[in-house]
Amino acid sequence: MPGGILDTSITAGAMIRCYGVAKDSAVAEQEMRTALELDALAVVAIEWCVENDATEWENPDDPDAAACILSAKESRGVVYSEFHSWST
């Protein structure tokens, strides 16, 4: 939608990482879906849901990821990373 998180008149889709605090991956996935849907974003697929400390391939010094993790811990909500989108 124009003026929304993504302008659908020029954006065909996007990939993002979501960060949140949850007791398990099922709860985390539901919280992500709910947050995205409340922001009028359609969930096409969730590739994976994993505890942050279990991601050996993740750059532990990534300042953007660290900021998202801290924000999620402080807010107890779902935090979006940078949107990687493609055009229509």
Kinemage of the C-alpha trace (Angstrom):
@kinemage 1
@onewidth
@group {chain A} dominant
@subgroup {mainchain}
@vectorlist {calphas} color= white
{ca met a 1} P 0.000 0.000 0.000
{ca pro a 2} L 1.333 3.477 -0.768
{ca gly a 3} L 2.502 5.139 2.436
{ca gly a 4} L 2.782 1.817 4.239
{ca ile a 5} L 5.897 -0.075 5.200
{ca leu a 6} L 6.227 -1.159 1.563
{ca asp a 7} L 4.758 0.727 -1.370
{ca thr a 8} L 3.054 -2.109 -3.252
{ca ser a 9} L 2.652 0.037 -6.354
{ca ile a 10} L 6.399 -0.349 -6.921
{ca thr a 11} L 7.352 -3.336 -4.752
{ca ala a 12} L 6.674 -6.932 -5.721
{ca gly a 13} L 8.012 -8.475 -2.535
{ca ala a 14} L 10.594 -8.372 0.196
{ca met a 15} L 12.710 -10.527 2.452
{ca ile a 16} L 13.392 -9.563 6.043
{ca arg a 17} L 14.651 -11.050 9.253
{ca cys a 18} L 12.451 -10.738 12.276
{ca tyr a 19} L 13.800 -10.715 15.798
{ca gly a 20} L 11.782 -11.452 18.909
{ca val a 21} L 11.798 -13.100 22.296
{ca ala a 22} L 9.732 -16.279 22.621
{ca lys a 23} L 9.744 -19.506 24.601
{ca asp a 24} L 10.074 -21.670 21.476
{ca ser a 25} L 10.112 -21.527 17.677
{ca ala a 26} L 6.364 -22.179 17.316
{ca val a 27} L 5.522 -19.162 19.494
{ca ala a 28} L 8.154 -17.068 17.706
{ca glu a 29} L 6.712 -17.954 14.296
{ca gln a 30} L 3.172 -17.066 15.396
{ca glu a 31} L 4.319 -13.754 16.852
{ca met a 32} L 6.154 -12.938 13.603
{ca arg a 33} L 3.100 -13.766 11.497
{ca thr a 34} L 0.866 -11.649 13.718
{ca ala a 35} L 3.223 -8.643 13.645
{ca leu a 36} L 3.647 -8.806 9.873
{ca glu a 37} L -0.082 -9.169 9.266
{ca leu a 38} L -0.833 -6.220 11.598
{ca asp a 39} L 1.512 -4.174 9.406
{ca ala a 40} L -0.478 -5.295 6.329
{ca leu a 41} L 2.339 -7.513 5.061
{ca ala a 42} L 1.507 -10.896 3.590
{ca val a 43} L 3.645 -13.781 4.763
{ca val a 44} L 4.562 -15.960 1.793
{ca ala a 45} L 7.062 -18.166 3.597
{ca ile a 46} L 9.097 -18.378 6.752
{ca glu a 47} L 12.378 -20.004 5.835
{ca trp a 48} L 13.498 -20.866 9.360
{ca cys a 49} L 13.116 -19.894 12.955
{ca val a 50} L 16.081 -20.429 15.233
{ca glu a 51} L 17.483 -19.251 18.542
{ca asn a 52} L 19.937 -16.463 17.825
{ca asp a 53} L 22.795 -18.094 19.744
{ca ala a 54} L 22.401 -21.261 17.641
{ca thr a 55} L 23.339 -19.565 14.367
{ca glu a 56} L 27.025 -20.310 13.854
{ca trp a 57} L 26.950 -18.783 10.357
{ca glu a 58} L 25.604 -15.443 11.659
{ca asn a 59} L 28.140 -12.643 11.989
{ca pro a 60} L 28.293 -12.114 15.780
{ca asp a 61} L 29.687 -8.598 15.280
{ca asp a 62} L 26.898 -7.376 12.967
{ca pro a 63} L 25.800 -4.059 14.518
{ca asp a 64} L 22.408 -4.122 12.763
{ca ala a 65} L 21.546 -7.579 14.103
{ca ala a 66} L 22.778 -6.600 17.566
{ca ala a 67} L 20.552 -3.498 17.522
{ca cys a 68} L 17.515 -5.559 16.426
{ca ile a 69} L 18.161 -8.154 19.131
{ca leu a 70} L 18.503 -5.490 21.822
{ca ser a 71} L 15.344 -3.729 20.643
{ca ala a 72} L 13.393 -7.011 20.652
{ca lys a 73} L 14.582 -7.829 24.165
{ca glu a 74} L 13.676 -4.372 25.451
{ca ser a 75} L 10.296 -4.097 23.719
{ca arg a 76} L 9.323 -7.779 24.021
{ca gly a 77} L 7.925 -7.341 20.500
{ca val a 78} L 8.890 -8.337 16.976
{ca val a 79} L 11.568 -6.176 15.361
{ca tyr a 80} L 12.208 -6.143 11.609
{ca ser a 81} L 15.632 -6.035 10.032
{ca glu a 82} L 16.291 -4.077 6.857
{ca phe a 83} L 13.826 -4.911 4.085
{ca his a 84} L 15.439 -6.411 0.975
{ca ser a 85} L 12.821 -5.801 -1.688
{ca trp a 86} L 12.393 -6.199 -5.419
{ca ser a 87} L 10.362 -4.220 -7.937
{ca thr a 88} L 7.223 -5.123 -9.827
